Amino acid sequence: MTIKLISGALILFAAFMSIKHGWQGLTMKPNATGPEADLFGKLNLSHATLKVISILTLLSGILILIPQTFVAGNLLNAALIFFLMIMFFYVGEFKAALIEIPFLLIPLVLIYLKYPLG
């Protein structure tokens, strides 16, 4: 029972964070300022690329909530986080890359724990 509660809480957290970050990325203006905009500006990704990443992040959050697409959503989420970590390392933003490690582990732990209501 406790594992199901932990799994359920992690699902809600992962889905919320994915949807939140995906929506923020979609609504971010091309010349936005702020910590997130500055950090993503250092990645030298085009505005269109950031929109695609945002859409995929939003999609992963939705897929995580559906039992039939739970694993696919978590794999997509992990792949996106891993991609961002690689990009952060590539541009020398080691602190930002290391901060992503727990967020990379969450989808992997969720896959291990399985969907709690299935």
N, C-alpha and C positions, 0 to 999 in steps of 0.2 A: 504494500500500500504506500509506503514512504517513497519508494522508487518512482511510483506512478505520479505522486505529487511533485517530486523533484523534476521529473521529466515534463510534466505539464507546465510547471513554472518556467522551465528553460525554453519550452516551445513558445510560450507567450512572450518571453523576453526576446528570443531570437526573431520571432515574427514582427514584434513591435519595432525593434531596432532596424530591421531590414526595411520595413515599410517607412519608418521615419526618415532614415537616411536616403532611401530611394526618392521619397517625395521632396526632401530638401534639395537633392541634386537636380530634380526636374524643375523646381521653382527657382533655382539659383540663377541670377542674372549673369550674363557673360563678363561684366566688369564689376562683379560683387567684391566687397571687402569683408574682412573678418577672418578668424583663425582657420576655418575650414576652407574658405576660398583661397587664402594665402597658401595653405598646405597643398591643395590640389593644383594651384598655379605653378608650384615648384615641380610638379610631375611633367609639365610641358605636354599635356594631353589636350587635344582640340576640344572645343565646346561640344561638338557632335559626339565625340568619344565619351565624354563625361555624361551626356544624355543617355547613351546606350548603356553605360555602366549603371546609371541610376534606374533605368527601366528594368534591367536584369536584376538589380538589387530589390526593387519593388516586387517583381515577379517571384523571386525566391522567398520573400516574406509571405506571400499569398500561398505559394505551393507548400510551404512548411505546415500550414494550418489544415490542409486537406490530406486525409489519411492515405489515399491512393498515390499522392505525389510527394509524400513526406520525405522520402529518401532523395528524390530528384531535387527538391527544394533545398535540402541541406547540402547536397553535393554542389549545387550551383552557388550557394552562399559561401561554402568553403573555398571554392575555386575563385570567386570574386575577391575574397579576403586575401587569399594567397597571391593573386595577381597584384593587388594593391601593395602587399608587403614587398614583393619583388620590385615593383616600381619605386617604392620608398627607398629600398636598399640601393637601387640603381642611381638615384639622384643624391644619395648620401644622407637621407633623413632616417638615420638609424633608430632614433628614439620613437618616431612615428611607426616604424616597422615593428619594433619590439612591443609596442603598446597593442598591436593587432593580434599578438600570439594568443591571449585568452579568447578572443573573439573567433579565432580560427579553430580553437579546441571545442567550442560550444557545439557547432554542427556535427563534429565528429563524435562527441559524447552523445548527442541526441540520436544519431544513427545507431550507436551501440545500445542505447537504452530502449530504442524502438518507440513507436507511437503508443502512448499510454492507454488509449481507449480501444485499441485494436486487438 
